[in-house]
Amino acid sequence: MSYMKQFFDLSTPAKRFRFVAVLEAITWAALLVAMFFKWVLGYTEAVAVPGMVHGIVFVAFVLISIVTAVSLRWSLGVTLLALISSIPPFGTLVFEWWARRNGHLAELSAQFDAESKPQYAA
């Protein structure tokens, strides 16, 4: 399966979490660009749409984090890290990377383990 098909596969809680975590980071980037246009170039209306979209995706990330935490039985600490990761720009990507590598994202973590182990020819 190609990477794009894998990315848009939303069939499990871990895959839905990864998708929304990436969207949250993309909307953060758009908002940062819009803030440059507003504060440096003086286009005050530049943040209206990116700000609204980021706000909606932020709320979706918080909700999907809670649903994923319940589904995958995350500890309170892991759940809080997920929620806190939505505050700094691109924090959701860092959390997703960490969670996948530390076994908190179910089949995505198992897939990572399989890919990271060296394959030796017989």
BELPERA-V439837 format. One record per run of one state. SS is the DSSP state (h for helix, s for strand, l for the rest). FROM is the first residue (numbers start at 1). TO is the last residue. If there is no record, write none. Layout:
# BELPERA-V439837
ss->SS from->FROM to->TO
ss->SS from->FROM to->TO
This chain:
# BELPERA-V439837
ss->l from->1 to->2
ss->h from->3 to->7
ss->l from->8 to->12
ss->h from->13 to->39
ss->l from->40 to->43
ss->h from->44 to->71
ss->l from->72 to->75
ss->h from->76 to->84
ss->l from->85 to->90
ss->h from->91 to->101
ss->l from->102 to->105
ss->h from->106 to->116
ss->l from->117 to->122
